[in-house]
Amino acid sequence: MPPRKRAAAAPGQGELLSVSSPKQIQDILWKAADKLRGSMDAAQYKEFVLGLVFLKYVSDAFAERREELAADPELAQIPEHRRAAFLEEKDEYTERNVFWVPPTARWDHISENAASTEGGVGGLLDAAMDEVMKANKVLTGVLPKIFNRDNVDQNRLKELVDLISDARFTGHGDRPAQDVLGETYEYFLEKFARAEGKRAGEFYTPASVVRLIVEVLEPYEGRVYDPCCGSGGMFVQSGKFVERRRGRDHSHDIAVYGQESNERTWRLAKMNLAIHGMDPQGLGDRWGDTNINDKHPDLKADFVMANPPFNDNNWGPTANDPKWRFGVPPKSNDNYAWLQHIVSKLGDRGSAGVVLSNGSMSSKQSGEGEIRAAMVEADLVSCMIALPGNLFRTTAIPACLWFLTKDKSPQGAKALNDRRSRVLFIDARAMGTMVDRTERILTEEDLEKISDTYHAWRGTKSAKDKGLTYEDVPGYCYSATIEEIEKHDYVLTPGRYVGAAEIAEDPDAEPVEERIARLTKELFEQMDESARLDAVVREQLGRIDG
């Protein structure tokens, strides 16, 4: 939408109109939005800002489709009144997966009436959210109606609406507006995670960790499930992976299913999927705790990705639950409840990537060691990765990745390496780059090295295309047999298996025997000198006493 003329620009507005970089737009919008923090709690503020971004997205997508329809040459042949009616045909939008936006909920209506509405723009926004939800059943109960409350500064809210109105989400080369808006949503999620610190763990997993899970699993097609989906990052990165490897036309080759126990986070996830062009219906019609009320009881997934709460003791297992094939998990820690739930969701050739605390690899308390041993003996564990520290702002607890699979055989035409009764161990603790004093990220090179190691070991198409072959690397990776793991009492810490890194010998280095002889001679000389100095000191002290 073209910029509208105003008598005076709101703070930051002229700056926004002068830039075209999506990153610059995001930074300016964040600064403007931050002025609205006021007395809102962090969770409400998050929903508040991301709700505005979502409303702008659905309105822009609607406007783009409307322009597309209006440009149809056949439309010019019909009477004007019928033309106008045709442009308001709901099916012409929904059949293209574009949300229907009623006239009073469209962004141009909101921005044009923001200044003249009695009581402020908040009432317009609440009404618009309500209208969009009524018109699109999949969004029922999802959008926030919190803009017309006493704790919202209506003047600053109008400034933010003006800024979003003028943000050039279109016209960025060949990048669709959906991509730019999607990046803005992700940018805001990351900014909120940084601002909230430990409280952000329920809705945000660091992007590089999510990328690593996706790059290892390679979810090209099928059903992708996340039982504790937070704001939906695993799904979004899976969709991006398919687009990078196979193109945008294949982005719907995956179907996503998930569940989230926190109401506000569930709303964020639904909006996140919709803004990235993914079907939010897979998150169900209501939030809920997976351990208590599984919303997808019959699902068998091709891929499961999850970052469950670490070491949660606020849950209660049912002793006779059929999921507990390998043992009833303790009430004091739900790590093995999540692992067994995930196994129960895997299809015959399904695979999973799970973030857990390092303690999950070695704990023997309350029967956890026996459960882990049973899972190893069932040949479900495919790969264990020890992660570097400081990846998670939300917790100081060291973390690892579990990769599970139902089938390590060559799988017929896929011609994979036969890895039955073997587990790959990768120690990535020395990898990553610090981006500030407290946070580390895995770089593109790190992600490629780790995922290439796995694919070379498994013999996937990716490895064949790159000509990769696997070999153990001391200090980094090792392919262990189940018999070796049994000798380690089924402890799955990679450091136990990869050993120490080899130290390359310097061809110009002094031979060891000669170095020992030289150092021994130097030591004796220093001891003799020490004895001489000791005698001199004693002699001088004796003269003083005399």
C-alpha positions as CSV (number, residue, x, y, z in Angstrom):
1,M,0.0,0.0,0.0
2,P,1.5,3.4,-0.9
3,P,2.4,5.9,1.9
4,R,-0.2,8.3,2.8
5,K,0.5,12.0,3.3
6,R,0.4,13.5,6.8
7,A,0.9,16.9,8.2
8,A,3.6,15.6,10.5
9,A,5.4,12.4,10.7
10,A,5.3,10.3,13.8
11,P,8.6,9.6,15.6
12,G,10.7,7.3,13.5
13,Q,8.3,7.5,10.6
14,G,10.5,9.5,8.2
15,E,13.3,7.2,9.0
16,L,11.2,4.2,8.0
17,L,10.0,5.7,4.8
18,S,13.6,6.2,3.7
19,V,14.8,2.6,4.0
20,S,14.0,-0.5,2.1
21,S,15.9,-3.2,4.0
22,P,13.6,-5.6,5.9
23,K,16.2,-5.7,8.7
24,Q,16.1,-1.9,9.1
25,I,12.3,-2.0,9.0
26,Q,12.3,-4.6,11.8
27,D,14.6,-2.6,14.0
28,I,12.6,0.6,13.7
29,L,9.3,-1.2,14.3
30,W,10.8,-2.9,17.4
31,K,11.9,0.4,18.8
32,A,8.5,1.9,18.2
33,A,6.7,-1.1,19.6
34,D,8.9,-1.0,22.7
35,K,7.5,2.4,23.7
36,L,4.1,0.7,24.2
37,R,5.4,-1.7,26.9
38,G,4.0,0.4,29.7
39,S,2.3,-1.6,32.4
40,M,1.7,-4.7,30.3
41,D,3.2,-8.0,31.5
42,A,5.7,-9.5,29.0
43,A,3.4,-12.3,27.8
44,Q,0.6,-9.9,27.0
45,Y,2.9,-7.4,25.3
46,K,4.3,-10.2,23.1
47,E,0.8,-11.1,22.0
48,F,-0.1,-7.5,21.5
49,V,2.7,-6.6,19.1
50,L,2.7,-9.9,17.2
51,G,-1.1,-9.6,16.8
52,L,-0.6,-6.3,15.0
53,V,2.0,-7.8,12.7
54,F,-0.4,-10.7,11.9
55,L,-3.3,-8.4,11.2
56,K,-1.1,-6.4,8.8
57,Y,-0.1,-9.7,7.1
58,V,-3.6,-11.0,6.5
59,S,-4.8,-7.6,5.2
60,D,-1.8,-7.3,2.8
61,A,-2.3,-10.9,1.5
62,F,-6.0,-10.1,1.0
63,A,-5.1,-6.8,-0.9
64,E,-2.6,-8.6,-3.1
65,R,-5.2,-11.2,-4.1
66,R,-7.8,-8.5,-4.7
67,E,-5.4,-6.7,-7.0
68,E,-4.7,-10.0,-8.8
69,L,-8.4,-10.5,-9.4
70,A,-9.0,-6.9,-10.5
71,A,-6.2,-7.3,-13.1
72,D,-8.0,-10.2,-14.9
73,P,-8.8,-9.0,-18.4
74,E,-12.1,-10.9,-18.4
75,L,-13.3,-8.8,-15.4
76,A,-13.2,-5.6,-17.5
77,Q,-15.9,-7.1,-19.8
78,I,-18.6,-7.3,-17.1
79,P,-20.7,-4.4,-15.7
80,E,-19.1,-2.3,-12.9
81,H,-21.6,-3.3,-10.2
82,R,-21.0,-7.0,-10.9
83,R,-17.3,-6.4,-11.0
84,A,-17.4,-4.9,-7.5
85,A,-19.5,-7.9,-6.2
86,F,-17.0,-10.3,-7.8
87,L,-14.1,-8.7,-5.9
88,E,-16.0,-9.4,-2.7
89,E,-16.6,-13.1,-3.4
90,K,-15.1,-14.9,-0.3
91,D,-14.4,-18.1,-2.2
92,E,-12.1,-16.3,-4.6
93,Y,-9.8,-15.7,-1.6
94,T,-10.2,-18.8,0.6
95,E,-9.6,-21.2,-2.3
96,R,-6.1,-19.7,-2.7
97,N,-5.5,-20.1,1.1
98,V,-5.9,-16.3,1.6
99,F,-7.8,-15.4,4.8
100,W,-11.0,-13.4,4.2
101,V,-10.8,-10.0,5.7
102,P,-14.1,-8.0,6.1
103,P,-14.1,-4.4,5.0
104,T,-13.8,-2.9,8.4
105,A,-10.9,-5.1,9.4
106,R,-8.8,-4.2,6.4
107,W,-5.6,-2.3,7.2
108,D,-6.4,0.7,4.9
109,H,-9.7,1.2,6.8
110,I,-7.9,1.1,10.2
111,S,-5.1,3.4,9.2
112,E,-7.5,5.9,7.5
113,N,-9.7,6.1,10.6
114,A,-7.1,5.8,13.3
115,A,-6.9,9.5,14.1
116,S,-10.7,10.2,13.9
117,T,-12.0,7.3,16.0
118,E,-13.3,8.5,19.4
119,G,-11.4,6.9,22.2
120,G,-8.4,5.9,20.1
121,V,-7.5,3.3,17.5
122,G,-7.6,0.4,20.0
123,G,-11.4,0.0,19.5
124,L,-10.9,-0.3,15.8
125,L,-8.2,-3.0,16.2
126,D,-10.2,-5.1,18.7
127,A,-13.2,-5.0,16.3
128,A,-11.0,-5.9,13.4
129,M,-9.5,-8.9,15.2
130,D,-13.1,-10.0,16.1
131,E,-14.2,-9.7,12.5
132,V,-11.3,-11.7,11.1
133,M,-11.9,-14.5,13.6
134,K,-15.6,-14.6,12.8
135,A,-14.8,-14.8,9.0
136,N,-12.2,-17.5,9.3
137,K,-13.1,-20.5,11.6
138,V,-9.5,-21.7,11.8
139,L,-8.7,-18.5,13.6
140,T,-11.5,-18.7,16.2
141,G,-10.2,-17.7,19.6
142,V,-6.6,-17.1,18.2
143,L,-6.3,-13.3,17.7
144,P,-5.8,-10.9,20.7
145,K,-8.5,-8.4,21.5
146,I,-6.4,-6.4,24.0
147,F,-5.9,-3.1,22.3
148,N,-8.6,-0.9,23.9
149,R,-7.6,-1.4,27.5
150,D,-6.7,1.2,30.1
151,N,-3.1,0.2,30.2
152,V,-2.6,0.9,26.4
153,D,-1.3,4.3,25.4
154,Q,-3.6,5.1,22.5
155,N,-1.4,7.9,21.1
156,R,1.6,5.6,20.9
157,L,-0.5,2.8,19.5
158,K,-1.5,5.1,16.7
159,E,2.1,5.9,16.0
160,L,2.8,2.2,15.7
161,V,-0.2,1.7,13.4
162,D,1.1,4.5,11.2
163,L,4.6,2.9,11.1
164,I,3.3,-0.5,10.2
165,S,1.1,1.2,7.5
166,D,4.1,2.7,5.8
167,A,6.4,-0.3,6.2
168,R,7.3,-1.5,2.7
169,F,6.7,-5.2,3.1
170,T,6.4,-5.4,-0.6
171,G,8.8,-4.4,-3.4
172,H,11.9,-6.3,-2.0
173,G,13.0,-7.8,-5.3
174,D,11.7,-11.2,-5.9
175,R,10.9,-11.8,-2.2
176,P,7.1,-12.1,-1.5
177,A,5.5,-10.0,1.2
178,Q,4.8,-13.2,3.1
179,D,8.5,-13.9,3.5
180,V,9.3,-10.4,4.7
181,L,6.4,-10.4,7.1
182,G,7.3,-13.9,8.3
183,E,10.9,-12.8,9.0
184,T,9.5,-9.8,10.9
185,Y,7.4,-12.1,13.1
186,E,10.4,-14.4,13.7
187,Y,12.6,-11.3,14.5
188,F,10.1,-10.2,17.1
189,L,9.9,-13.6,18.7
190,E,13.7,-13.7,19.0
191,K,13.7,-10.1,20.5
192,F,11.1,-11.1,23.0
193,A,13.1,-14.2,23.9
194,R,16.2,-12.1,24.6
195,A,14.2,-9.6,26.6
196,E,12.4,-12.3,28.8
197,G,15.5,-14.5,29.4
198,K,14.6,-17.6,31.3
199,R,10.8,-17.0,31.0
200,A,11.1,-17.4,27.2
201,G,11.8,-21.1,27.3
202,E,8.2,-22.0,26.9
203,F,7.8,-20.3,23.5
204,Y,11.3,-20.1,21.9
205,T,14.0,-22.5,20.9
206,P,17.2,-20.9,19.6
207,A,17.1,-20.8,15.8
208,S,20.5,-22.6,15.3
209,V,19.4,-25.5,17.5
210,V,16.1,-25.8,15.5
211,R,18.1,-25.6,12.2
212,L,20.4,-28.4,13.4
213,I,17.5,-30.7,14.1
214,V,15.9,-30.0,10.8
215,E,19.1,-30.4,8.8
216,V,19.7,-33.8,10.4
217,L,16.2,-35.1,10.0
218,E,15.6,-33.6,6.5
219,P,11.7,-33.5,6.6
220,Y,11.1,-33.3,2.8
221,E,7.6,-34.7,3.0
222,G,5.1,-36.3,5.4
223,R,3.7,-35.6,8.8
224,V,5.8,-33.4,11.2
225,Y,4.8,-33.4,14.9
226,D,5.8,-31.4,17.9
227,P,4.2,-32.3,21.2
228,C,5.3,-29.1,22.9
229,C,5.4,-26.7,20.0
230,G,5.9,-23.4,21.7
231,S,5.5,-20.7,19.0
232,G,5.9,-23.2,16.1
233,G,9.6,-22.6,15.3
234,M,10.2,-26.3,14.4
235,F,7.4,-26.2,11.8
236,V,8.5,-22.9,10.3
237,Q,12.1,-24.1,9.9
238,S,10.8,-27.4,8.4
239,G,8.9,-25.5,5.8
240,K,11.9,-23.3,5.0
241,F,14.0,-26.4,4.6
242,V,11.7,-27.8,2.0
243,E,11.6,-24.5,0.1
244,R,15.5,-24.2,0.2
245,R,16.0,-27.8,-1.1
246,R,13.0,-28.3,-3.4
247,G,11.4,-24.9,-4.0
248,R,8.3,-23.0,-2.9
249,D,6.0,-25.2,-4.9
250,H,6.9,-28.1,-2.5
251,S,6.3,-26.2,0.7
252,H,3.0,-28.0,1.2
253,D,4.6,-31.4,1.0
254,I,4.7,-31.5,4.8
255,A,1.6,-31.5,7.1
256,V,2.2,-30.2,10.6
257,Y,0.6,-31.3,13.9
258,G,1.3,-30.0,17.3
259,Q,0.2,-29.1,20.8
260,E,1.0,-26.4,23.3
261,S,-0.1,-26.2,26.9
262,N,0.1,-22.4,27.3
263,E,-2.9,-20.5,25.9
264,R,-1.0,-17.4,24.8
265,T,1.9,-19.4,23.3
266,W,-0.7,-21.5,21.4
267,R,-2.1,-18.3,19.9
268,L,1.4,-17.2,18.9
269,A,2.0,-20.5,17.2
270,K,-1.2,-20.4,15.3
271,M,-0.4,-16.9,14.0
272,N,3.1,-17.9,13.2
273,L,2.0,-20.8,11.0
274,A,-0.6,-18.7,9.3
275,I,1.8,-15.9,8.5
276,H,4.2,-18.4,7.0
277,G,1.5,-19.9,4.8
278,M,1.2,-23.1,6.8
279,D,-2.1,-24.7,7.9
280,P,-2.7,-23.8,11.6
281,Q,-5.4,-26.4,12.0
282,G,-2.8,-29.0,12.9
283,L,-2.5,-27.3,16.3
284,G,-6.1,-28.2,17.2
285,D,-8.9,-26.0,18.3
286,R,-7.6,-25.5,21.8
287,W,-4.4,-25.6,23.8
288,G,-3.7,-28.4,26.3
289,D,-1.1,-30.4,28.1
290,T,0.1,-33.3,26.0
291,N,0.9,-35.5,29.0
292,I,-2.7,-35.1,30.3
293,N,-4.8,-34.7,27.1
294,D,-3.2,-35.8,23.9
295,K,-4.9,-33.9,21.1
296,H,-3.5,-36.3,18.4
297,P,-4.1,-39.7,19.9
298,D,-4.0,-41.7,16.6
299,L,-1.2,-39.8,14.9
300,K,1.8,-41.6,13.4
301,A,4.3,-39.1,12.3
302,D,7.2,-39.3,9.8
303,F,9.1,-36.7,11.8
304,V,8.9,-35.6,15.4
305,M,10.8,-32.5,16.7
306,A,10.6,-31.3,20.2
307,N,12.2,-29.1,22.9
308,P,10.3,-30.3,26.0
309,P,10.6,-28.5,29.4
310,F,13.9,-29.6,31.0
311,N,13.7,-32.0,34.0
312,D,10.1,-31.0,34.8
313,N,8.8,-32.5,38.0
314,N,5.3,-31.0,37.9
315,W,3.5,-33.9,36.2
316,G,2.0,-37.2,37.1
317,P,2.4,-40.4,35.1
318,T,-0.3,-43.0,34.9
319,A,1.3,-46.4,35.6
320,N,-0.8,-48.3,33.1
321,D,-0.3,-46.0,30.1
322,P,0.5,-48.1,27.0
323,K,3.2,-45.5,26.1
324,W,5.4,-46.8,28.9
325,R,6.8,-49.7,26.8
326,F,10.3,-49.3,28.4
327,G,9.3,-48.5,31.9
328,V,7.2,-46.0,34.0
329,P,9.0,-42.7,34.1
330,P,9.5,-41.2,37.6
331,K,7.2,-38.4,38.8
332,S,10.3,-36.4,39.7
333,N,11.4,-35.9,36.1
334,D,9.5,-36.2,32.8
335,N,12.4,-36.6,30.4
336,Y,11.7,-40.2,29.7
337,A,8.0,-39.5,29.6
338,W,8.6,-37.2,26.6
339,L,11.0,-39.7,25.0
340,Q,8.5,-42.5,25.2
341,H,5.6,-40.3,24.1
342,I,7.6,-39.4,21.0
343,V,8.5,-43.0,20.3
344,S,4.8,-43.8,20.5
345,K,4.1,-41.2,17.8
346,L,6.6,-42.5,15.2
347,G,5.5,-44.2,12.1
348,D,7.2,-47.4,10.9
349,R,10.1,-45.5,9.5
350,G,9.7,-42.3,11.5
351,S,12.6,-40.3,13.0
352,A,12.8,-37.8,15.8
353,G,15.1,-35.1,17.1
354,V,14.6,-34.0,20.8
355,V,16.4,-31.4,22.9
356,L,16.9,-32.6,26.5
357,S,19.2,-31.8,29.4
358,N,22.6,-33.6,29.6
359,G,21.4,-35.5,32.6
360,S,19.1,-37.5,30.4
361,M,22.1,-39.3,28.9
362,S,23.4,-40.7,32.1
363,S,20.8,-40.5,34.9
364,K,20.1,-43.7,36.8
365,Q,17.6,-42.3,39.3
366,S,14.2,-43.8,39.8
367,G,14.5,-46.4,37.0
368,E,15.7,-43.9,34.3
369,G,18.8,-46.0,33.6
370,E,16.7,-49.1,33.0
371,I,14.4,-47.2,30.6
372,R,17.4,-45.8,28.7
373,A,18.9,-49.3,28.4
374,A,15.6,-50.8,27.1
375,M,15.4,-48.0,24.4
376,V,19.0,-48.7,23.3
377,E,18.4,-52.4,23.2
378,A,15.3,-51.8,21.1
379,D,17.6,-50.1,18.7
380,L,15.7,-46.8,18.8
381,V,18.6,-44.5,19.4
382,S,20.3,-43.3,16.2
383,C,22.5,-40.4,17.2
384,M,23.5,-38.5,20.3
385,I,24.9,-35.0,20.1
386,A,26.5,-33.1,23.0
387,L,25.8,-29.4,22.4
388,P,28.1,-26.5,23.5
389,G,27.1,-24.3,26.4
390,N,25.4,-20.9,26.2
391,L,23.1,-21.8,23.3
392,F,20.0,-21.3,25.5
393,R,19.4,-18.0,27.1
394,T,16.4,-19.6,28.9
395,T,18.4,-22.0,31.0
396,A,22.0,-22.6,32.2
397,I,21.4,-26.4,32.1
398,P,23.7,-28.0,29.6
399,A,21.8,-29.6,26.7
400,C,22.0,-32.4,24.2
401,L,20.2,-33.8,21.2
402,W,18.6,-37.2,21.0
403,F,17.9,-38.6,17.5
404,L,15.6,-41.6,17.5
405,T,14.5,-43.8,14.6
406,K,12.3,-46.8,14.1
407,D,14.3,-48.3,11.2
408,K,18.1,-48.3,10.8
409,S,18.1,-50.8,8.0
410,P,19.0,-49.8,4.4
411,Q,15.3,-49.3,3.6
412,G,15.2,-50.9,0.2
413,A,15.5,-48.4,-2.7
414,K,16.9,-45.7,-0.4
415,A,20.1,-47.8,-0.1
416,L,21.1,-46.3,3.2
417,N,24.0,-47.6,5.2
418,D,22.9,-50.5,7.5
419,R,23.2,-49.0,11.0
420,R,21.3,-51.6,13.0
421,S,22.7,-52.1,16.4
422,R,24.9,-49.0,16.1
423,V,24.7,-45.4,17.5
424,L,26.5,-42.4,16.3
425,F,28.0,-40.1,18.9
426,I,29.0,-36.5,18.1
427,D,30.7,-34.2,20.6
428,A,30.0,-30.6,19.4
429,R,30.8,-28.9,22.7
430,A,33.8,-27.1,21.3
431,M,31.7,-25.7,18.4
432,G,29.7,-22.5,18.1
433,T,30.5,-18.7,18.2
434,M,29.7,-16.3,21.0
435,V,27.6,-13.4,19.7
436,D,27.8,-11.6,23.0
437,R,28.9,-12.2,26.6
438,T,26.2,-14.8,27.3
439,E,24.9,-16.3,24.1
440,R,26.5,-18.7,21.6
441,I,25.1,-19.7,18.2
442,L,26.0,-22.6,15.8
443,T,27.2,-21.1,12.6
444,E,26.3,-22.3,9.1
445,E,29.7,-24.1,9.0
446,D,28.9,-25.8,12.3
447,L,25.5,-26.9,11.1
448,E,26.9,-28.2,7.9
449,K,29.7,-30.1,9.6
450,I,27.4,-31.8,12.1
451,S,24.6,-32.7,9.7
452,D,27.1,-33.9,7.1
453,T,28.7,-36.2,9.7
454,Y,25.3,-37.7,10.4
455,H,24.3,-38.1,6.7
456,A,27.7,-39.6,5.9
457,W,27.2,-42.1,8.7
458,R,23.7,-43.0,7.6
459,G,24.5,-42.9,3.9
460,T,21.6,-40.6,2.9
461,K,21.1,-39.1,-0.6
462,S,22.5,-35.8,0.7
463,A,25.8,-37.7,1.6
464,K,25.8,-39.4,-1.8
465,D,25.2,-36.1,-3.6
466,K,28.2,-34.5,-1.8
467,G,30.4,-37.6,-2.1
468,L,30.6,-37.9,1.7
469,T,31.9,-41.1,3.5
470,Y,32.0,-41.6,7.2
471,E,34.9,-42.3,9.5
472,D,35.4,-41.9,13.2
473,V,37.3,-38.7,14.2
474,P,38.9,-38.9,17.7
475,G,37.5,-36.2,19.9
476,Y,34.5,-35.5,17.6
477,C,32.5,-38.5,16.4
478,Y,32.4,-42.3,16.9
479,S,30.1,-45.1,15.7
480,A,29.5,-47.4,18.6
481,T,27.9,-50.8,18.8
482,I,25.2,-51.7,21.3
483,E,27.7,-54.1,22.9
484,E,30.1,-51.2,23.5
485,I,27.3,-49.1,24.9
486,E,26.4,-51.9,27.3
487,K,29.9,-52.0,28.6
488,H,29.4,-48.3,29.5
489,D,26.3,-49.2,31.4
490,Y,24.1,-47.6,28.7
491,V,25.4,-44.1,29.4
492,L,25.0,-42.1,26.2
493,T,27.3,-39.2,26.8
494,P,29.3,-38.7,23.6
495,G,32.5,-37.9,25.5
496,R,32.7,-41.5,26.7
497,Y,33.0,-42.8,23.1
498,V,34.7,-40.2,20.9
499,G,37.9,-40.1,23.0
500,A,40.4,-37.3,22.9
501,A,41.3,-35.4,19.8
502,E,44.6,-36.4,18.1
503,I,47.3,-33.8,18.4
504,A,49.1,-33.3,15.1
505,E,52.8,-33.7,15.3
506,D,55.0,-30.8,14.3
507,P,57.6,-32.1,11.8
508,D,60.1,-29.4,13.1
509,A,59.4,-30.3,16.8
510,E,62.3,-31.5,19.0
511,P,62.4,-35.3,19.4
512,V,61.0,-36.4,22.7
513,E,64.2,-38.0,24.0
514,E,66.3,-35.0,23.3
515,R,63.7,-32.7,24.8
516,I,63.7,-34.7,28.1
517,A,67.5,-34.7,28.2
518,R,67.6,-30.9,27.7
519,L,64.9,-30.1,30.2
520,T,66.6,-32.4,32.8
521,K,69.9,-30.7,32.3
522,E,68.2,-27.2,32.7
523,L,66.5,-28.4,35.8
524,F,69.7,-29.6,37.5
525,E,71.4,-26.3,36.5
526,Q,68.6,-24.3,38.1
527,M,68.7,-26.5,41.2
528,D,72.5,-25.9,41.5
529,E,71.9,-22.1,41.1
530,S,69.2,-22.2,43.7
531,A,71.6,-23.9,46.2
532,R,74.3,-21.3,45.5
533,L,71.9,-18.5,46.1
534,D,70.6,-20.1,49.3
535,A,74.2,-20.3,50.6
536,V,74.8,-16.6,49.8
537,V,71.6,-15.6,51.6
538,R,72.6,-17.6,54.7
539,E,76.1,-16.1,54.7
540,Q,74.7,-12.5,54.6
541,L,72.1,-13.3,57.3
542,G,74.9,-14.6,59.5
543,R,76.9,-11.4,59.2
544,I,73.9,-9.4,60.3
545,D,73.4,-11.6,63.4
546,G,77.1,-11.2,64.2
